[in-house]
Amino acid sequence: MKKSVKILWICVFSIMGALVLCVFLINWGLFGYMPSMAQLENPSAALASEVIAEDGTPMGKFYYADEDRTACAFKDISPYVINALVATEDERFYEHSGIDPKGTLAIPFYLLIGRKRGSSTITQQLALNLFGTRSSNPIIRIFQKMKEWVLAVKLERHFTKDEILALYLNTVGFGDNVKGIKNASRTFFNKDPDRLNIQEAATLIGMLKGNTLYNPRINPRYALERRNTVIHKMEDNHYITASQEEAAVNTPIRLQYHKMNQNTGIAPYAREYIRQFMKNWCANHQKPDGDNYDPYSDGLKIYTTINPKIQMYSEQAMDKHLAELQKIFNQQYDIKNGSIWKKNENYLTMFMKNSDRYRAMKAAGESDAAIEDFFRTQRINMRVFSWNHTTDNIPHTMDTTMTPMDSIKYMQQVIQGGFLAVDPESGDIRAWVGGPDFRYFKNDHVLATRQVGSTIKPFLYCFAIMNGFTPSTVVPDTPVYFPKYHWVSKNDVGGGGPPVPLSVGLAQSLNHVAAYLIKQLTPAAFADFLKSRIDISSDVPPYPSIALGTPDISLYEMVRGYTIFPNRGLMAEPLLITRIEDRNGNILANFAPKKHEVINSSTASTMIRMMEGVVNSGTGARIRFRYGIQAELAGKTGTTNNNTDGWFIGYSPQLLAGAWVGFNYNFLHFNSTYIGQGANTGLPIYALFMKQVYADKTLSISPSAQFNLPAPPEGLNQFNYDPSLPPGQAAPNNGNGNASDYFDVDNSEKKSQPHEKSPEKKGKAEEHQPTPKALYSPSGKGR
């Protein structure tokens, strides 16, 4: 008997010694990687980087495919979540030091009676989440378990219980590729975790036992049963009363499912720009350990100037008006009968060959003929963009059946738009809409370059004012010939008229007046003004037609250029990012507004008066008589050849915004100028937007705000134009040169080329997207 007892004790001590030795060896890392003390003190679970709006609203996140996780402090988590977790996962959490001896010793008993029972404490599960993986090999799993014990004890030494609970809830997965309690709360209930009630907290904690089985979106019945089990456990552990338990279990699960991904959220086009910037920024900035920051896993916080309400109003205005224009365009004869595509078969072939379906069929060995036949004849189920449909709670989405070739035509015929709104004084970007829907259309029409039409004329008139002209200067409204370029100006409506003051020329967007001015000022001088003063990065060839807007310039650069008018001559560099913080709230970078003088305040005031005339009595008067806006506004319309591009850029004393409307490819356009002109495409978006902005009193953008312009000086120097002399005859000096410089032409060389609507360009319009200058540059000079 004594011998057997001795053997038993030898076995017990041998096992205990082996365990101690294993723990010692594990602690030294001889059975695999063991995190250092510094890593334990600063666990670096991958965290998504967050983009944050001006008012603190989350706009979206950047993360790797399986790492959508956002940190949340213990104080920002509902106590119901904490209590549900402890009651369900680790009842003795506040009594042990990382390992629960009672639970661990009970494992053999439960194995003997055939019941599975988890023995890992919350701290052990945290150790696994942070530093381990779960092996299916039982031998390896034993060593992993001991490693978790060691790590759990170390974690308990270095963190408080509250910190451990917060770390655990930040690292655990909740299904649907959602990591962390903050993401789970926002995804399933569209609220922050500190606002979760008993039943919501129990639903989320219940999912930890099986992310898919107990997912309320996928299996609502099982999720309800599991939720109620958690609620019962909360009452058993005295975290809630019996009456609270009864009320909670009798309440149905009310989901407000809102899965935010990198294609959705606030201002997705602006966020895509930010994502590209952050990739470059992180590549040039290092963490304290010497590694570069990672925009997808380092939990950075990027604070922006976007105002969620102004962003929403801009999207709503674009949605409303473009949907109406789409109906009109779809009834256009060459669209309705398909003749537009018969004239542009080469584009269809290009679109087909650029599609994923074509590449997949080609890789499978299909011939071009077979692929094209499939594209033209096989009807398949697909999901496409639609202005007026919502599918699975996803707006702009429609399920339909059509051939792949018809789907190409359908998607290319979707009218496009871009919209940018900024604070003209600071340059802060308040709204950025790059297209109809980022999920379907990735081209950003805020950055894409397009012919700008007559929206360039305020710069020309500004240049003229700087060179001695005044709003009252009378100039001819007759064709202006440029024999060197074989070009003659042509008004959009009519061949010309009597002489007019410059103020009327701008208000009515008279091309002859613009041509007269550029001939006086010279194309080379105006091109240099655009490049050196307005800071246009696009190519601006020194041709006469630039006076009518033939250069390709982005909406971003045009809006930036217009800031010189309401900002009294100062150009405000548009600012999108204000600061970047690390996961702990330490500021890594600050970005301040940058302004520099381009024109003097007197010239700016003069231009405001002239551009008010556009809205009050000119091409932009629809703002008044159709939309009923009586606030002080100034702006300019623009239309290019064949109505390919429609523009409007306008400003109040407090807000500047620009709209562009068109298609991705220039062969698609409105045939009617009445429909396709900027006054009917871009202007209504601006007007609808401003009506909503003015109606929202929380924005403090008042329709009563005034430009407060100084009184015009007396005795303005006006240039006298003698209309009695017909073109081609000698006349007194006018403006900056001799009249013969403008009108002595060889009629045999003149060649008419209309340019209120600029020459059509074939091909894709978005091939060049310049980098905005100072969306983020501290110096305001970076490209």
C-alpha positions in Angstrom: 0.0 0.0 0.0 2.8 2.4 1.0 4.6 1.5 -2.3 1.5 2.4 -4.4 1.0 5.7 -2.5 4.7 6.5 -3.1 4.3 5.7 -6.8 1.2 7.9 -7.0 3.0 10.9 -5.4 5.9 10.4 -7.7 3.6 10.5 -10.6 1.8 13.6 -9.3 5.1 15.5 -8.6 6.5 14.3 -12.0 3.4 15.7 -13.8 3.6 18.9 -11.8 7.3 19.2 -12.4 6.8 18.6 -16.1 4.1 21.2 -16.2 6.4 23.7 -14.4 9.2 22.9 -16.8 6.9 23.3 -19.8 5.7 26.6 -18.5 9.3 27.7 -17.9 10.3 26.7 -21.4 7.2 28.2 -22.9 7.9 31.5 -21.1 11.4 31.5 -22.7 9.9 30.9 -26.1 11.4 27.4 -26.7 8.0 26.1 -27.8 7.3 28.9 -30.3 7.0 32.7 -30.4 6.4 34.5 -27.1 5.6 38.2 -27.1 8.0 40.5 -25.2 7.1 42.5 -22.2 6.9 45.7 -24.4 4.5 43.9 -26.7 2.3 42.8 -23.8 2.2 46.3 -22.5 1.3 47.7 -25.9 -0.7 45.0 -27.7 -0.9 45.9 -31.4 -4.0 44.3 -32.7 -4.8 45.5 -36.2 -7.2 48.4 -36.1 -8.9 50.0 -39.1 -8.1 53.7 -39.8 -11.0 56.0 -39.4 -12.0 59.0 -41.5 -13.9 61.5 -39.4 -16.1 64.5 -40.5 -15.9 68.0 -39.3 -18.4 67.4 -36.5 -16.9 64.1 -35.3 -19.2 61.8 -37.4 -17.5 58.7 -38.7 -17.3 58.8 -42.5 -15.7 55.5 -43.2 -12.7 53.3 -42.6 -9.7 51.7 -44.3 -8.9 48.1 -43.4 -7.6 44.8 -44.7 -10.3 42.4 -45.8 -10.6 40.5 -42.6 -9.6 43.2 -40.1 -12.5 45.6 -39.8 -11.9 46.6 -36.2 -12.1 49.9 -34.3 -10.9 50.6 -30.8 -13.3 51.6 -28.0 -12.4 52.7 -24.5 -14.0 50.9 -21.5 -15.9 54.1 -20.5 -17.5 54.1 -23.9 -19.0 50.6 -23.5 -22.5 50.0 -22.0 -22.3 48.3 -18.6 -24.9 45.9 -20.0 -22.3 44.7 -22.5 -19.7 44.2 -19.8 -22.2 42.4 -17.5 -23.5 40.1 -20.3 -19.9 39.2 -21.2 -18.8 38.3 -17.7 -22.1 36.5 -16.9 -21.8 34.4 -20.0 -18.1 33.8 -20.7 -16.4 34.0 -17.3 -18.5 34.2 -14.1 -15.5 34.3 -11.8 -13.6 36.9 -13.9 -13.2 39.3 -11.0 -12.0 36.5 -8.7 -9.1 34.9 -10.6 -5.8 36.2 -11.9 -6.0 35.0 -15.5 -6.5 31.3 -14.9 -9.7 29.9 -13.2 -8.5 26.9 -11.1 -12.1 25.8 -10.4 -13.0 25.8 -14.1 -9.8 24.2 -15.2 -10.0 21.4 -12.6 -13.6 20.7 -13.7 -12.6 19.9 -17.2 -11.9 16.1 -16.6 -15.3 15.7 -14.8 -17.2 17.2 -17.8 -15.2 15.1 -20.2 -16.2 12.0 -18.2 -19.9 12.8 -18.4 -19.6 13.6 -22.1 -20.2 17.3 -21.9 -18.1 20.0 -23.7 -17.4 22.9 -21.5 -15.1 25.8 -22.3 -12.5 26.6 -19.6 -10.8 29.6 -21.1 -11.1 32.7 -19.1 -11.7 36.1 -20.8 -8.1 36.9 -20.2 -7.0 33.6 -21.8 -9.3 34.3 -24.8 -7.7 37.8 -25.0 -4.2 36.2 -25.1 -5.4 34.0 -28.0 -6.9 36.9 -29.8 -3.8 39.0 -29.5 -0.9 36.6 -29.8 -2.1 33.1 -30.8 -3.8 30.8 -33.2 -5.9 27.8 -32.5 -4.4 24.5 -33.8 -6.5 21.5 -34.7 -3.7 19.1 -33.5 -4.5 18.1 -29.9 -0.8 17.8 -28.9 0.0 21.2 -30.2 -3.2 22.6 -28.7 -2.0 21.4 -25.2 1.1 23.5 -25.5 -0.9 26.4 -26.9 -3.2 26.2 -23.9 -0.3 26.4 -21.5 1.1 29.4 -23.5 -2.3 31.1 -23.1 -2.1 30.5 -19.3 1.3 32.2 -19.1 0.2 35.1 -21.2 -3.1 35.4 -19.3 -1.2 35.7 -16.0 1.2 38.3 -17.5 -1.8 40.3 -18.9 -3.4 40.3 -15.5 -0.3 41.8 -14.0 0.0 44.6 -16.5 -3.7 45.6 -17.1 -6.7 46.3 -14.9 -9.8 44.2 -15.2 -11.5 47.0 -17.0 -8.7 47.3 -19.5 -8.7 43.6 -20.1 -12.5 43.6 -20.8 -12.1 46.6 -23.2 -9.1 44.9 -25.0 -11.1 41.7 -25.3 -14.2 43.4 -26.7 -12.0 45.4 -29.2 -10.4 42.2 -30.6 -13.2 39.7 -30.7 -15.1 38.9 -33.9 -18.9 39.3 -34.3 -19.4 37.8 -37.8 -20.1 39.6 -41.1 -16.4 40.5 -41.1 -17.0 42.8 -38.1 -14.3 43.0 -35.4 -14.7 44.8 -32.1 -17.7 45.9 -30.1 -17.8 49.4 -31.6 -18.1 48.1 -35.1 -20.6 45.5 -34.0 -22.8 48.0 -32.3 -22.8 50.3 -35.3 -23.3 47.5 -37.8 -26.2 45.7 -36.1 -27.9 48.5 -34.2 -26.5 51.7 -35.8 -25.5 53.2 -32.5 -22.4 53.6 -30.4 -21.7 50.9 -27.8 -22.4 53.1 -24.8 -26.0 53.4 -25.9 -26.8 49.6 -26.1 -29.7 48.4 -24.0 -30.0 45.0 -22.3 -31.4 43.1 -25.2 -29.0 44.6 -27.7 -26.0 43.9 -25.5 -27.2 40.3 -25.0 -27.7 39.8 -28.7 -24.1 40.8 -29.5 -22.5 38.8 -26.7 -24.7 35.9 -27.7 -23.0 35.9 -31.1 -19.6 35.2 -29.6 -20.6 31.5 -29.2 -21.2 31.2 -33.0 -20.8 34.2 -35.3 -22.9 32.7 -38.0 -25.3 30.4 -36.1 -26.4 33.2 -33.8 -26.2 36.1 -36.3 -29.5 37.9 -36.0 -29.4 38.9 -39.7 -28.9 35.4 -40.9 -30.6 33.2 -38.2 -33.0 35.5 -36.3 -34.7 32.5 -34.4 -31.4 31.0 -33.1 -30.2 34.5 -32.3 -33.3 35.2 -30.2 -32.9 32.0 -28.3 -29.2 32.6 -27.6 -29.9 36.3 -26.6 -32.5 35.1 -24.1 -30.0 32.6 -22.6 -27.5 35.5 -22.1 -30.3 37.5 -20.4 -31.1 34.7 -18.1 -27.4 34.4 -17.2 -27.3 38.1 -16.4 -30.2 37.7 -14.0 -28.7 34.6 -12.4 -25.5 36.6 -11.7 -27.6 39.5 -10.3 -26.6 42.0 -13.0 -30.3 42.7 -13.8 -33.5 42.2 -11.9 -36.2 39.7 -12.6 -38.5 42.3 -14.0 -35.7 43.6 -16.3 -35.2 40.0 -17.4 -38.8 39.5 -18.2 -39.1 42.7 -20.1 -36.0 42.0 -22.1 -36.8 38.4 -23.1 -40.2 39.5 -24.3 -38.8 42.2 -26.6 -38.0 41.2 -30.2 -34.6 41.8 -31.7 -34.9 45.1 -33.6 -32.0 45.3 -36.0 -30.9 48.5 -37.7 -28.3 46.8 -39.8 -25.9 49.2 -41.4 -22.7 47.7 -42.7 -20.2 50.4 -43.6 -17.5 49.3 -46.0 -15.0 51.1 -48.2 -17.5 51.8 -50.9 -20.2 53.3 -48.7 -20.4 55.8 -45.9 -20.1 59.6 -46.1 -18.4 61.2 -49.1 -16.9 58.0 -50.6 -15.1 59.9 -53.5 -13.4 62.2 -51.0 -12.5 59.1 -48.9 -10.9 57.4 -51.9 -8.8 60.5 -52.5 -7.8 60.4 -48.8 -7.0 56.7 -49.0 -4.6 57.3 -51.9 -3.0 60.2 -50.0 -2.7 58.2 -46.8 -0.9 55.4 -48.7 1.8 57.9 -49.8 1.9 59.6 -46.4 2.4 56.4 -44.5 5.2 55.4 -47.0 7.1 58.4 -45.8 6.3 58.4 -42.1 7.6 55.9 -39.5 6.3 54.7 -36.2 8.5 54.8 -33.1 9.6 51.3 -33.8 10.9 52.3 -37.2 8.3 50.6 -39.3 6.2 52.7 -41.7 2.6 53.5 -40.7 0.0 51.3 -42.3 -3.2 53.0 -43.3 -5.2 49.8 -43.1 -4.1 48.4 -39.7 -2.6 51.1 -37.5 -5.8 52.6 -36.3 -5.0 56.1 -37.6 -7.7 58.8 -37.3 -7.9 61.2 -40.2 -9.9 64.3 -39.4 -11.5 66.2 -42.4 -13.4 69.4 -43.2 -16.4 67.5 -44.7 -19.7 68.7 -43.2 -22.1 65.6 -43.2 -25.2 67.8 -43.7 -23.7 69.8 -46.6 -22.5 66.6 -48.1 -25.9 65.0 -47.8 -27.6 68.0 -49.4 -25.2 68.0 -52.3 -25.8 64.3 -53.0 -29.6 64.8 -52.7 -29.5 67.7 -55.2 -27.4 65.7 -57.6 -29.6 62.6 -57.3 -32.8 64.6 -57.8 -31.7 66.6 -60.9 -29.7 63.9 -62.6 -32.5 61.4 -62.3 -34.8 63.9 -64.1 -32.2 64.5 -66.8 -31.7 60.8 -67.2 -35.4 60.4 -68.1 -35.1 63.1 -70.8 -31.9 61.6 -72.2 -33.3 58.1 -72.4 -36.1 59.5 -74.7 -33.6 61.1 -77.0 -34.1 59.6 -80.5 -30.5 58.3 -81.0 -30.5 56.7 -77.5 -34.0 55.2 -77.8 -33.4 53.6 -81.2 -29.8 52.7 -80.4 -28.3 54.6 -83.4 -25.7 56.2 -81.2 -24.1 52.8 -80.7 -24.2 51.9 -84.4 -22.0 55.0 -85.0 -19.7 54.1 -82.1 -19.2 50.3 -82.4 -15.5 50.7 -81.7 -16.3 51.9 -78.2 -18.5 48.9 -77.6 -15.7 46.6 -78.5 -13.3 48.5 -76.2 -15.8 48.3 -73.3 -16.3 44.6 -73.9 -12.6 43.8 -73.9 -12.1 45.8 -70.7 -14.7 43.9 -68.8 -14.0 41.2 -66.2 -16.3 38.8 -68.0 -14.4 39.1 -71.3 -11.1 38.5 -69.5 -12.4 35.4 -67.7 -13.9 33.9 -71.0 -10.6 34.7 -72.8 -8.6 33.0 -70.1 -10.9 30.0 -70.4 -9.9 29.7 -74.1 -13.0 31.2 -75.8 -12.5 32.8 -79.2 -13.3 36.5 -79.7 -16.2 35.6 -82.0 -17.7 33.2 -79.4 -17.2 35.8 -76.6 -18.9 38.6 -78.7 -21.8 36.3 -79.6 -22.2 35.5 -75.9 -22.2 39.2 -75.0 -24.8 40.0 -77.6 -27.2 37.1 -77.2 -27.1 35.6 -73.7 -29.4 37.2 -71.2 -28.1 36.8 -67.6 -29.2 38.0 -64.2 -27.2 41.0 -62.9 -27.3 43.9 -60.6 -27.0 47.4 -62.1 -27.1 51.1 -61.1 -30.6 52.7 -61.1 -31.5 56.2 -60.1 -34.9 55.2 -58.7 -34.5 51.7 -57.4 -33.4 50.2 -54.0 -32.6 46.5 -53.6 -31.7 44.8 -50.3 -31.8 48.3 -48.7 -29.0 49.4 -51.1 -30.0 52.6 -52.9 -29.3 53.1 -56.6 -29.4 49.3 -57.2 -31.7 47.2 -59.4 -31.7 43.5 -60.2 -32.5 42.8 -63.8 -31.9 40.5 -66.7 -30.1 41.6 -69.9 -27.2 40.7 -72.2 -23.7 41.8 -71.2 -23.6 44.1 -74.2 -26.8 45.8 -73.3 -25.5 46.2 -69.7 -22.5 48.0 -71.1 -24.7 50.4 -73.1 -27.0 50.9 -70.1 -24.2 51.8 -67.7 -22.4 54.0 -70.2 -25.6 56.0 -70.7 -25.9 56.8 -67.1 -25.5 60.6 -66.8 -22.5 61.7 -64.7 -22.0 64.6 -62.4 -19.5 66.2 -60.0 -20.0 68.6 -57.2 -17.6 70.4 -54.9 -18.5 72.9 -52.1 -15.9 74.9 -50.1 -15.8 77.6 -47.5 -14.5 80.4 -49.7 -12.6 82.1 -46.9 -10.8 79.2 -45.3 -10.8 76.8 -48.3 -12.3 74.0 -46.1 -14.0 71.5 -48.4 -17.6 70.9 -47.1 -18.9 68.5 -49.7 -17.3 66.4 -52.4 -19.4 64.3 -54.8 -17.4 62.7 -57.6 -20.2 60.8 -59.3 -23.6 59.2 -59.1 -22.5 56.3 -56.9 -19.0 55.2 -55.9 -20.0 51.5 -55.9 -20.6 51.6 -59.7 -18.6 54.6 -61.0 -15.1 55.0 -59.8 -14.2 58.0 -62.0 -14.0 61.1 -59.8 -15.5 64.1 -61.7 -14.2 66.5 -59.1 -10.7 65.7 -60.2 -11.3 64.7 -63.8 -10.4 67.4 -66.4 -13.1 68.5 -68.8 -13.6 71.5 -71.1 -14.9 74.3 -68.9 -16.8 76.4 -71.4 -17.9 79.9 -70.3 -17.0 79.3 -66.7 -13.6 80.5 -67.7 -14.9 83.9 -68.7 -14.8 85.4 -65.1 -11.0 84.9 -65.2 -10.8 86.6 -68.6 -13.0 89.6 -67.4 -11.0 89.7 -64.2 -7.8 90.0 -66.3 -9.4 92.7 -68.3 -10.4 94.7 -65.2 -6.8 94.4 -64.0 -5.7 95.9 -67.3 -7.8 99.0 -67.2 -11.3 97.9 -68.4 -14.4 98.5 -66.3 -17.8 97.0 -66.1 -19.1 100.0 -68.1 -16.5 99.7 -70.9 -18.5 99.4 -74.1 -17.2 96.8 -76.6 -18.5 95.4 -79.9 -20.8 92.4 -80.0 -19.7 91.4 -83.5 -17.6 88.5 -84.8 -13.9 88.9 -84.1 -11.5 87.4 -86.6 -8.1 85.8 -85.9 -6.6 85.2 -89.3 -3.5 83.6 -87.9 -5.6 80.9 -86.3 -8.3 80.7 -89.0 -10.8 81.4 -86.3 -13.8 83.7 -85.9 -16.0 84.1 -82.8 -19.6 83.0 -82.9 -22.3 83.6 -80.3 -24.4 80.7 -79.1 -27.6 82.5 -80.1 -27.6 85.1 -82.9 -24.7 86.6 -84.9 -24.2 89.6 -82.8 -25.7 92.9 -81.9 -25.0 96.5 -80.9 -22.1 97.3 -78.6 -22.6 96.4 -75.0 -20.8 97.1 -71.7 -18.6 94.4 -70.3 -21.1 93.8 -67.5 -23.7 92.7 -70.1 -21.2 90.7 -72.0 -20.5 88.6 -68.9 -24.1 88.3 -67.8 -25.2 87.2 -71.2 -22.1 85.1 -71.8 -21.5 86.8 -75.2 -18.7 85.1 -77.1 -17.9 88.0 -79.3 -17.2 90.1 -76.2 -14.9 87.5 -74.8 -13.1 87.2 -78.2 -12.7 91.0 -78.3 -11.1 91.0 -74.9 -8.7 88.2 -75.6 -7.6 89.9 -78.8 -6.9 93.1 -76.8 -5.2 91.3 -74.0 -3.6 88.6 -76.3 -4.0 84.8 -75.9 -0.5 84.4 -74.6 -1.0 86.9 -71.8 -4.3 85.3 -70.7 -2.8 81.8 -70.8 0.0 83.0 -68.6 -2.5 84.6 -66.2 -4.3 81.3 -65.9 -1.2 79.3 -65.3 0.8 81.7 -63.1 -1.9 83.5 -61.2 -5.0 81.2 -61.2 -2.5 78.3 -60.9 -4.2 76.0 -63.5 -2.1 72.9 -63.8 -3.7 71.7 -67.0 -2.4 72.6 -70.4 -3.6 76.0 -71.6 -2.4 76.6 -75.2 -2.2 80.3 -76.1 -5.0 80.2 -78.7 -8.0 82.6 -79.0 -10.5 79.9 -78.2 -9.3 79.7 -74.6 -11.4 82.8 -73.9 -14.4 80.5 -74.5 -13.3 77.6 -72.3 -11.6 75.1 -74.5 -8.9 74.0 -71.9 -9.5 70.8 -70.0 -9.6 71.8 -66.3 -10.9 70.0 -63.2 -13.8 71.1 -61.2 -11.5 71.2 -58.2 -9.2 73.7 -59.9 -12.1 75.8 -61.2 -13.7 76.1 -57.7 -10.3 76.9 -56.2 -9.8 79.6 -58.7 -13.2 81.1 -58.0 -12.3 81.6 -54.3 -10.5 84.8 -55.3 -13.8 86.5 -55.9 -15.7 86.1 -52.6 -12.4 86.1 -50.7 -11.5 89.6 -51.8 -8.6 88.6 -54.0 -7.1 85.9 -51.9 -7.0 82.3 -53.3 -7.9 79.8 -50.6 -6.3 76.5 -51.2 -9.0 73.8 -50.7 -8.3 71.8 -47.5 -9.7 68.3 -46.9 -7.6 66.9 -44.1 -7.0 68.9 -40.9 -5.0 66.4 -38.8 -3.9 62.8 -38.5 -3.7 61.0 -35.1 -2.4 57.6 -34.1 -4.5 55.0 -32.3 -3.7 56.6 -29.0 -4.8 60.1 -30.0 -1.3 61.5 -30.5 -1.2 64.1 -33.3 1.1 63.0 -36.1 0.3 65.8 -38.5 -1.6 69.1 -38.6 -2.7 70.8 -41.9 -3.7 74.5 -41.8 -5.5 76.6 -44.4 -3.3 78.5 -46.8 -4.2 81.7 -48.7 -2.3 84.0 -51.0 -3.2 87.1 -52.9 -3.9 86.8 -56.6 -5.8 90.0 -57.3 -6.5 93.1 -55.3 -9.7 93.5 -53.3 -11.1 96.2 -55.6 -10.9 93.9 -58.6 -12.5 91.1 -56.6 -15.4 93.4 -55.6 -15.9 94.5 -59.2 -16.0 90.9 -60.3 -18.6 90.0 -57.6 -20.9 92.8 -59.0 -20.5 91.6 -62.5 -21.1 87.9 -61.6 -24.2 88.9 -59.6 -25.5 90.1 -62.9 -25.2 86.6 -64.3 -27.6 85.4 -61.6 -29.9 88.5 -61.5 -30.4 89.0 -65.2 -28.2 86.7 -67.2 -27.7 83.1 -68.1 -28.0 82.1 -64.4 -31.3 83.9 -63.8 -33.2 80.6 -63.3 -31.9 80.7 -59.8 -34.2 83.6 -59.3 -37.3 82.9 -61.4 -37.4 79.1 -61.3 -36.0 78.3 -57.9 -37.0 81.4 -56.0 -33.7 82.0 -54.3 -33.4 85.8 -53.5 -30.2 85.6 -51.5 -27.1 87.5 -52.7 -25.4 85.1 -55.1 -22.9 85.4 -57.9 -21.8 82.8 -60.4 -21.3 81.7 -64.0 -22.8 79.1 -66.3 -20.8 77.1 -68.9 -21.6 74.8 -71.9 -19.2 73.1 -74.3 -19.6 72.0 -77.9 -22.4 69.6 -78.6 -23.6 70.2 -75.0 -21.0 67.7 -73.9 -20.3 69.5 -70.6 -22.7 71.6 -68.5 -21.3 73.7 -65.7 -22.3 76.1 -63.0 -20.1 77.6 -60.3 -21.7 79.9 -57.8 -21.0 81.5 -54.5 -22.7 83.3 -51.6 -20.7 85.3 -49.0 -20.3 82.1 -47.0 -20.3 79.2 -49.4 -18.8 78.5 -52.9 -19.9 75.4 -54.9 -19.5 74.1 -58.5 -21.4 71.5 -60.5 -20.4 69.7 -63.7 -22.8 67.4 -65.7 -22.0 65.2 -68.6 -21.0 61.6 -69.6 -17.8 59.6 -69.3 -17.4 59.7 -73.1 -18.0 62.7 -75.3 -20.0 61.0 -78.0 -22.8 60.7 -75.5 -24.5 64.1 -75.0 -27.7 66.0 -75.1 -28.7 66.9 -78.7 -30.8 69.9 -77.5 -28.9 72.9 -76.2 -32.0 74.0 -74.3 -31.6 70.7 -72.3 -27.9 70.3 -72.3 -26.7 73.8 -71.5 -25.1 74.5 -68.1 -28.1 76.6 -67.1 -30.2 73.5 -67.3 -27.8 70.8 -66.1 -25.3 72.2 -63.6 -27.2 75.3 -62.3 -30.3 73.3 -61.0 -28.0 71.1 -58.9 -26.5 74.2 -57.3 -29.9 75.8 -56.8 -31.4 72.7 -55.2 -28.4 72.4 -53.0 -28.5 76.0 -51.8 -32.2 75.8 -51.0 -31.5 73.0 -48.6 -28.5 74.7 -47.1 -30.4 77.9 -46.5 -33.3 75.9 -45.0 -31.1 74.2 -42.4 -30.6 76.9 -39.8 -28.1 74.7 -37.9 -25.6 75.4 -40.6 -25.5 79.2 -40.0 -25.3 79.8 -43.7 -27.8 82.6 -44.0 -29.8 83.8 -47.1 -29.5 87.3 -45.6 -25.7 87.3 -45.7 -24.4 90.1 -47.9 -21.1 90.6 -49.8 -20.8 94.1 -48.3 -19.1 95.6 -51.3 -17.6 99.0 -51.2 -19.3 101.7 -53.3 -17.8 102.0 -56.8 -15.3 104.8 -57.1 -16.3 107.9 -59.1 -14.8 108.9 -62.4 -14.1 105.4 -63.6 -11.8 105.4 -66.6 -13.9 104.0 -69.4 -12.7 103.1 -72.9 -14.7 104.7 -75.6 -15.7 102.5 -78.5 -16.9 104.2 -81.7 -19.6 101.9 -83.2 -20.0 104.1 -86.3 -16.9 102.5 -87.9 -17.6 99.0 -89.3 -15.1 96.2 -88.7 -12.0 96.5 -91.0 -11.8 100.3 -91.0 -9.4 102.5 -89.0 -10.6 103.6 -85.6 -9.3 105.4 -82.6 -7.3 103.5 -80.1 -9.5 101.4 -77.8 -8.4 99.6 -74.7 -4.8 98.5 -74.9 -4.2 98.6 -78.6 -5.2 100.0 -81.9 -8.6 99.1 -83.3 -7.0 98.0 -86.5 -5.3 95.2 -84.6 -8.7 93.8 -84.1 -10.6 94.3 -87.3 -8.1 94.6 -90.2 -8.5 91.0 -91.5 -8.1 89.2 -94.8 -11.6 87.8 -95.3 -10.3 85.2 -97.6 -8.5 83.6 -94.6 -11.3 83.7 -92.0 -12.7 80.4 -91.0 -15.7 80.2 -88.7 -15.4 77.8 -85.7 -18.1 78.1 -83.0 -16.7 78.1 -79.5 -19.3 79.0 -76.9 -19.5 75.3 -77.1 -15.9 74.1 -77.3 -14.7 71.6 -80.0 -15.7 68.1 -79.3 -13.0 65.7 -78.2 -13.3 62.0 -78.9 -12.4 59.5 -76.4 -12.6 59.2 -72.6 -12.7 62.4 -70.7 -11.1 61.1 -67.5 -7.7 60.1 -68.8 -5.9 62.8 -66.8 -6.8 63.5 -63.1 -4.4 66.1 -61.7 -3.5 65.9 -58.0 -5.2 68.7 -56.1 -2.6 71.1 -54.6 -3.4 71.6 -51.0 -6.0 69.2 -49.8 -3.4 68.1 -47.3 -0.2 70.0 -47.9 1.0 72.0 -44.9 2.9 74.3 -47.2 0.0 74.7 -49.6 2.3 74.3 -52.5 2.6 70.5 -52.9 1.1 68.8 -55.9 
